[in-house]
Amino acid sequence: MKEHHVMDIEQIHITTDATSVVDTECCTRFMKQLKWRVGMGIFIVVSLPVVLLPRRVAVKLGELTGILLFHLFRRERVRSIENIRESLSFFERRGGLDPAHGSPYAIARRTFAHYGKSMVEVLKLYYGVGQGIIDSVEIRGLEHYRKACERDKGVVFITGHCGNWELMALAFGARHAPVSVVAKRQGNQFFNSAVERLRSNFRNGVIYADGAARKVFYELRGKGVVGILLDKVVKPQEGALVDFLGRPAWTPTMPAIIAEKTGVPLVPIFIHREGNGHVITISPEVQLPTDDTGKADPVAVTQELTGHIENHIRMHPHEWMWMYKRWKNV
């Protein structure tokens, strides 16, 4: 009788502990959801007045906000300046930077200003009042995209965190062909949903980085267009160490592997500011470097693709994301 009584008490304790764990998890999820919702509410309250301003005024306000953040966020400011300084020797080997770009400090400051302007532009597009921004985008080299399409294998656009890359994908999707962008899922589910909504409004889609290869293959089988940001940090098992701005950096080899297996063309594409608008530049398909067996070497291909990003950064250094921890895990 005592044994049954002890077992009942133990079961009660186990049940109570399990219930406590469930309650804690539910409470944690609730608090997280509440935090996300409050964050989105603040975002909407702050962003709406900016969006309703005339475009030039709103973009100027975004620029000033970016400069303010440059001075407020010391860690990101210092990281940006140091990254630029450590890349100067690389630029010197390539002919140097145009003196008009200024010192590392000046470039970093302009980088923050640029991203402030880009955020305002994306906000206007999100709220559906940015058609003028889309219309002002000039596209150069469209013939290279059309030639790649003649291969009838789909197209993989290769780009980096250069210019307003979100606008680049949206403008191309709105005016020519939908683009499925490979991206990391955001931790804030409401912000993640907002980004998905923005892209879908311009016919584009998202392929999340987890298990992306299979989905990319599926998209290409349907002759679709996939966009990949190549200058992002990946785990060693997902890429290779290649030289980027003079230093080794883990870089995804997925585009090179897909191209070797399927023959899909890899086409560099970038965007930069010019006057009051933007210019998208599409380059010819990259010819894949091969090894002694005649097969494309994924590391050599990835290095070749990275070179296109480096060349663009050299031309427009203040439009790359210097505050990014690009060289971590090395």
N, C-alpha and C positions, 0 to 999 in steps of 0.2 A: 504494500500500500504506500509505504514511504517512497519506494522507487518511482512509482507512478506520479506521486506528488512532486518529486524532484524534477522528473521529466517535463511535467506540465509547466513548472516554473521556468525551466530552461527554454521551453518553446515560447513562453510568453516573452522572455528576454529577447530571444532571436527575432520574434515578430515585431517587438517594440523597436529593436535596433534597425530592422529593415524599414519599418515605417518612418523612423527618424531620418534615415538616409534618403528615402524618397521625398520626404517633406523638405529636407535641405536642398536637394536637387531642384525641386519645384520652385523653392524660394529663390535659388540662384538664377534659374531661368527667367523667373518673373522680374527680378531686379535687373537682369541684363536687358530684357525686352523693354523695361521701363526706361533704362538709361539710353537705349537706342532711340526710342520714341521721343524722349525729351531732346536728345541731340538733333534729331531730324526736325523737331519743332523749332528749335533755335535756328537751325540752318535755314528753314523756310522764312522765318521772321526777318532774319538778317539779309537774306539773299533777294527777297522780292523787291524791296525798294531799289536795290542796285540794278536789277533786271529792267525795271520800268524807266530807268534813265535812258536818254539817247545813247546810241552805241559809243560814240567817241568819248562822251563824258564818263560812261560806265567803264570803258577800257582804261581811261586815264586814272579813274579811281582805283581800278585793279592794280595798275602800275604802282601807284603811291602806297597801296596796301602791301604789295610785295616788298617795296623798299623798307617799309616800317617793320615787316617781319624779319628782314635781313638784319636789322639792328637789334630786334628783340630776341631772336633765336640764336644765341651765341654759339651753341654747339654746331648747328647746321652751317652757320656762317664760317666758322673756323674750318670745318671739314671741307667746305666748298673751296676756300682759298688754298688750303693745303693740297687738295686734289689737283687744282689748276697748276700750282707751283711744281708739283711732282711730275706733271705732264709736259712741262716746258721744254725739257731736253728732247722729248719725242717730237714735238712740233718743230724744234730747231733742225732736226735731221730731215724733216720734210719741207724745209724752206722757211720755217718760222711763221709766227702769227702776224697778221697785219697790225702794225703799230697803232692803228686807229682803235683797235679793241681795248687798248689800255692795259693797266696792271692786273695781276690776279685779283686784287681787291675790287677793281672796277668791273672786271668780267663777272665776278661772283655777285656783285650788287645788281648788275644788269640781268643776271640769271633770275634772281628773285623777282625783279620787276617784270620780267617776261612771263613767269609763271603766274604772277598776279593778274596780268592781262589775259592769259589763257584761261584761267578759272572763270573770269567774268564772261568770256566768249562761250564757254561750255555751259554756263548757267543760262545764258540767253537761249541757247539751243534747247536746253532741257525744258524751259518754260514755253517753248514754241514761238519765240519772238526773235529768232536769229537767222531767218532766211537770208537776210542781207549779208551775213557773214559767210554763209555757204556760197552765195552768188559771187562774192568777191574773191573766191579762191581761183587762182589760175593754175591750170594743169599743163605742164610741159613734159614732152616725151611720151604722150599717150600712144604713139605708134609702137613703142616697145612693149606695152601691155598687149596691144592688139596682135602683135607678132607672136608673143608668148601664147596667146589664146589659140593661135592656129595649130599649136601642138596637140590640142584637144585632150589635155591631161589635167586641166585646172591650172591655177597659178598660186604660187606662194610668194607673197610680198614680204621682203626682209627690210626691217627698219629698226630704229632705236628710240630712246627717250629724247627725241630731238624735236624742237619746235612744238607746236600744238598737235601732237600725234593723234589725239582723240578727234580733233577737227578734221585731220587728214582722212581718217577712216570714214567719218560721217559724210564728208563732202564727196568722197569717191563712191560711197554706197548710194548716196542720194542721186548722183548724176550719171553713174555708169553701171556698176554692178555691186550687189551686196557683198560685204566682207565679213567673214567670221574671224574674230580676233581672239588669239590665244591669250588668256589673262588669268591672273591669280584671283581666286574668290576672296572678296572683301570680308573681314571679320564682322562688320556691322551689316546685318541682313537687310536693313532698310536702305542703307547707302548702296548695297549691292543691287537691290531691286531698282533703285533709282538709275543706276548705271545701265542696267539691262533695259529699262524702259527707254532711256535716251537712245541707246543703240538701235533698238527695235523700231523706234519712230523714223529712223533713216534707213530701214531695211536691213540693217546689220545684225549679226548674231555674236554670241560669245561661246568660246570653247574653253572651259576651265582647265587649268594646268594639270590637275590631277587626272591621270589617264588620258591626256590630250592626244597622244599619238594615234590611238584607234579612231578617235573622232575626226582627227585631221584626215586620215586615210579615207574615211567615209565621205567627208566633204569633197575631197578631191576626186573620188570616184564619180561624183555627180557633177564634175567639171566646175566646181566652185572656186572661190577666191578665199585664201586664208592669209591673215596677217600675223606676223610673228615679230615681237620685239626681241632682238638677239642680244642686246646689251643688259640682260638681267642675270642676277646671280642664281646659279643652280647647284644642286648637290653633286658631288663628284660622280655618282653613278648615272647622272642625267646629262653629263657633258664632258668637256675636256678643258684643260688649262691652255689658253691661247694668249698671245700678246695683245694687250689692249692699252693704247696710249702709253706704251713703254713698260708696262707691268703685266705680269701674268694674272689672268682672271678666269674664273670658272664660267664657261659659256655653253649654252645648249647646243648639242650636236644633232638634235632632232631634224632640223631642216635638211642638213647634209645627208642624213641617213634616209630620209623620205625621198629626196631627189635621186639618190643612188638606186633605191629599190623601185621607184615608179617612173623616173624620167621626168617628173614634174619640173617645170622651169622655176628657178629662183630669181626673182626680180627685185632689185633694190628700189626703195621708194622713200622719199623724205619730204618734209615740209619746212619752210622757213618764212619769216616775216619779210615783207617787202612793201615799203610805203605804208598805207593804211590797210593792206590786205595780206594775203598769204599766197605762196607759190608752192605747189606740189611738183616735185621733179622725179620722173620715173626713168631709170637707167636701163640699158639693155640687159637681157638675161645673162647671169653669171655663168661663164664656162667653167665647169668643174675640174679642178686639178686632179690628176690620176696618179696612182702609184705604179710600180714596175709591172704589175699584172694587168694594168689597163682599167682597174676599178677606181672609183672615186674614193679618195682618202678623206674620211669624215673630219679629221682634225685639220687637214690642209684646206678643205672646203670652208670650214668654220672660220679659219684664219682669213681666208680670202673675203668672206662675207663681212667679217669684222673690219677689214680694211676700208670698206665702203662707208661704214659708220664713222671711222676715224677721219676720213677725208671730209665728210660733211661737218663734223665737229670743228675741224680746223678752219673751215670757211665761216662757220657760224658758232663760235665757241660759247657765247652767252646764252644759246638756246638749248644747251644740253644740261642734264640734271646733275650738276656737280655735287650737290648735297647727298647724292645717292651713295650707299656703301658698296660700291661696285667691286672693290678688291678684297672683300672680307672672305674668310674661310681659306685663305691661301697660306 
